């Protein structure tokens, strides 16, 4: 009869929504409600339960997002603290080497070599202001760790070095010029996306992924890649 057919249709609709929710985990789906039938009353209660579950799921998602944000911020704080500690250790090492060196050039070369070897940096170079302090020039002093490098990689580095040794930077230009101008260390974590880094293409071909610039005794700027 008509009433039995209608009850079967309502039951089928209820099961359809339940099956879809089981597949998709979509708590926003609702069952059509017929207020004057038994199945309609069940659908009404079912929709109430789903609404409550949807609300709890939204709350859980917000909590998870807040937790993820907290973890990200905490990791950033830890990374920043480690970076600061590393800079302090570098500055202490360089100060010790410079204070015991017989002359300025040897002090710079020794400090650069020690810093690069202690940190595992492959390459380091020095930039020194000209007499007029209008720009800084690349010093002939540099460090390069050839261990584990293939002849092809060494050749790429030599091309990088040849391009570098004739460069000059004004204040604020490139990484050396920025460190010279601001008298503060600067870290570039990803050279591929770095701005104002003039040699990024050939530096990446050399395998250099990051760069840090450290000012030494104000008039001298050191940089390690």
C-alpha positions as CSV (number, residue, x, y, z in Angstrom):
1,X,0.0,0.0,0.0
2,X,1.0,3.7,-0.2
3,X,2.0,4.0,3.5
4,X,4.2,1.0,3.3
5,X,5.8,2.2,0.1
6,X,6.5,5.6,1.7
7,X,8.1,4.0,4.8
8,X,10.4,2.0,2.5
9,X,11.3,5.1,0.6
10,X,12.2,7.0,3.8
11,X,14.2,4.0,5.1
12,X,16.1,3.8,1.8
13,X,16.9,7.5,2.0
14,X,18.2,7.1,5.5
15,X,20.4,4.2,4.6
16,X,21.6,6.0,1.5
17,X,22.8,9.0,3.6
18,X,24.4,6.6,6.2
19,X,26.3,4.7,3.5
20,X,27.5,8.0,1.9
21,X,28.7,9.3,5.3
22,X,30.5,6.1,5.9
23,X,32.3,6.5,2.6
24,X,33.1,10.2,2.7
25,X,33.2,10.9,6.4
26,X,31.1,14.0,5.6
27,X,29.1,14.8,8.8
28,X,27.4,17.6,7.0
29,X,25.0,15.3,5.1
30,X,21.4,15.2,6.5
31,X,18.6,12.7,6.1
32,X,15.2,14.1,4.8
33,X,12.8,14.3,7.7
34,X,9.1,13.4,7.7
35,X,7.9,14.6,11.1
36,X,4.7,12.4,11.1
37,X,6.4,9.0,10.5
38,X,8.4,6.6,12.6
39,X,11.3,6.7,10.1
40,X,11.0,10.5,10.0
41,X,11.5,10.6,13.8
42,X,14.5,8.4,13.5
43,X,15.9,10.6,10.8
44,X,15.4,13.7,13.0
45,X,17.4,12.1,15.9
46,X,20.0,10.9,13.4
47,X,20.4,14.4,12.1
48,X,20.8,15.7,15.6
49,X,23.6,13.2,16.3
50,X,25.3,14.1,13.0
51,X,25.1,17.8,13.8
52,X,26.7,17.2,17.2
53,X,29.5,15.1,15.5
54,X,30.0,17.8,12.9
55,X,30.4,20.4,15.6
56,X,32.9,18.2,17.6
57,X,34.8,17.5,14.4
58,X,35.1,21.2,13.7
59,X,36.4,21.8,17.2
60,X,38.9,19.0,16.8
61,X,40.1,20.5,13.5
62,X,40.6,23.9,15.1
63,X,42.5,22.4,18.0
64,X,44.7,20.5,15.5
65,X,45.4,23.6,13.6
66,X,46.2,25.5,16.7
67,X,48.6,22.7,17.8
68,X,50.3,22.6,14.4
69,X,50.8,26.4,14.6
70,X,52.3,26.1,18.1
71,X,54.6,23.3,17.0
72,X,55.7,25.3,14.0
73,X,56.4,28.4,16.1
74,X,58.2,26.3,18.7
75,X,60.4,24.7,16.0
76,X,61.2,28.1,14.6
77,X,62.2,29.4,18.0
78,X,64.5,26.4,18.5
79,X,66.1,26.9,15.1
80,X,66.6,30.6,15.8
81,X,68.2,29.9,19.1
82,X,70.6,27.3,17.6
83,X,71.5,29.7,14.9
84,X,72.3,32.4,17.5
85,X,74.4,30.0,19.5
86,X,76.3,29.0,16.4
87,X,77.0,32.7,15.5
88,X,78.3,33.3,19.1
89,X,80.6,30.3,18.8
90,X,81.8,31.5,15.4
91,X,82.6,34.9,16.7
92,X,84.5,33.5,19.7
93,X,86.6,31.2,17.5
94,X,87.5,34.1,15.2
95,X,88.3,36.5,18.0
96,X,90.7,33.9,19.5
97,X,92.5,33.2,16.2
98,X,92.8,36.9,15.3
99,X,94.2,37.9,18.7
100,X,97.0,35.3,18.4
101,X,98.0,35.8,14.7
102,X,101.3,37.6,13.9
103,X,99.7,39.8,11.3
104,X,96.3,40.8,9.9
105,X,96.4,38.8,6.7
106,X,97.3,35.6,8.5
107,X,94.7,36.3,11.1
108,X,92.0,36.6,8.5
109,X,93.1,33.5,6.6
110,X,93.4,31.4,9.9
111,X,90.0,32.6,11.1
112,X,88.3,31.9,7.9
113,X,89.9,28.4,7.6
114,X,89.0,27.5,11.2
115,X,85.4,28.7,11.0
116,X,84.8,26.8,7.7
117,X,86.3,23.6,9.0
118,X,84.5,23.8,12.4
119,X,81.1,24.3,10.8
120,X,81.6,22.0,7.8
121,X,81.3,24.9,5.3
122,X,82.7,24.0,1.9
123,X,83.7,27.6,1.0
124,X,84.5,30.9,2.6
125,X,85.7,34.2,1.2
126,X,86.6,37.7,2.6
127,X,85.5,41.1,1.5
128,X,87.6,44.2,2.4
129,X,86.6,47.9,1.9
130,X,88.8,50.0,-0.4
131,X,90.8,52.9,1.0
132,X,87.9,55.4,0.3
133,X,85.3,53.0,1.8
134,X,83.2,53.5,-1.3
135,X,82.9,49.8,-2.0
136,X,84.3,46.4,-0.8
137,X,86.6,44.2,-2.9
138,X,86.9,40.4,-2.9
139,X,90.1,39.5,-1.0
140,X,92.5,36.9,-2.5
141,X,92.1,35.1,0.8
142,X,89.5,32.3,0.6
143,X,88.9,28.7,1.8
144,X,87.7,25.8,-0.3
145,X,87.4,22.2,0.9
146,X,88.2,20.0,-2.1
147,X,87.6,16.8,-0.1
148,X,85.0,14.6,-1.9
149,X,84.8,17.0,-4.8
150,X,85.1,15.6,-8.4
151,X,87.3,17.3,-11.0
152,X,84.2,18.6,-12.7
153,X,82.9,20.1,-9.4
154,X,86.3,21.7,-8.8
155,X,86.3,23.2,-12.3
156,X,82.9,24.7,-11.6
157,X,84.2,26.2,-8.4
158,X,87.2,27.7,-10.1
159,X,84.9,29.4,-12.6
160,X,82.9,30.7,-9.6
161,X,86.0,32.0,-7.9
162,X,87.2,33.6,-11.1
163,X,83.9,35.4,-11.4
164,X,84.1,36.4,-7.8
165,X,87.6,37.7,-7.4
166,X,87.0,40.7,-9.7
167,X,83.7,41.8,-8.1
168,X,83.1,45.0,-6.1
169,X,80.0,45.7,-4.0
170,X,78.7,49.0,-2.8
171,X,77.0,49.3,0.6
172,X,73.7,47.3,0.6
173,X,74.6,45.5,-2.6
174,X,74.6,41.7,-2.6
175,X,75.2,39.8,0.6
176,X,78.6,41.3,1.3
177,X,77.3,44.8,0.8
178,X,74.3,44.2,3.0
179,X,76.5,42.8,5.9
180,X,78.9,45.7,5.4
181,X,76.1,48.3,5.5
182,X,74.2,46.9,8.5
183,X,77.1,45.6,10.5
184,X,75.0,42.5,11.3
185,X,75.2,38.9,10.3
186,X,72.8,37.7,7.6
187,X,71.8,34.2,6.9
188,X,70.3,33.0,3.5
189,X,68.9,29.6,4.0
190,X,67.9,29.0,0.4
191,X,70.1,30.5,-2.3
192,X,67.6,29.4,-5.0
193,X,64.9,31.8,-3.8
194,X,67.3,34.5,-2.5
195,X,67.0,38.1,-3.6
196,X,69.9,40.5,-4.2
197,X,72.4,37.6,-4.5
198,X,74.3,38.3,-7.7
199,X,75.9,34.9,-8.2
200,X,73.1,32.5,-7.3
201,X,73.1,30.6,-10.6
202,X,76.8,29.6,-10.6
203,X,76.7,29.2,-6.7
204,X,74.0,26.6,-7.1
205,X,76.0,24.8,-9.8
206,X,78.8,24.6,-7.3
207,X,76.4,22.9,-4.9
208,X,76.2,25.9,-2.5
209,X,72.7,25.8,-1.0
210,X,73.0,28.4,1.8
211,X,75.1,31.5,2.6
212,X,75.9,33.5,5.7
213,X,77.7,36.8,6.0
214,X,79.5,37.9,9.2
215,X,81.0,41.3,9.9
216,X,84.4,41.2,11.5
217,X,85.8,44.2,13.4
218,X,83.5,46.6,11.4
219,X,85.9,47.4,8.5
220,X,86.1,43.8,7.2
221,X,83.3,41.7,5.9
222,X,83.6,37.9,5.8
223,X,81.3,35.6,3.9
224,X,81.0,31.9,3.8
225,X,79.0,29.8,1.5
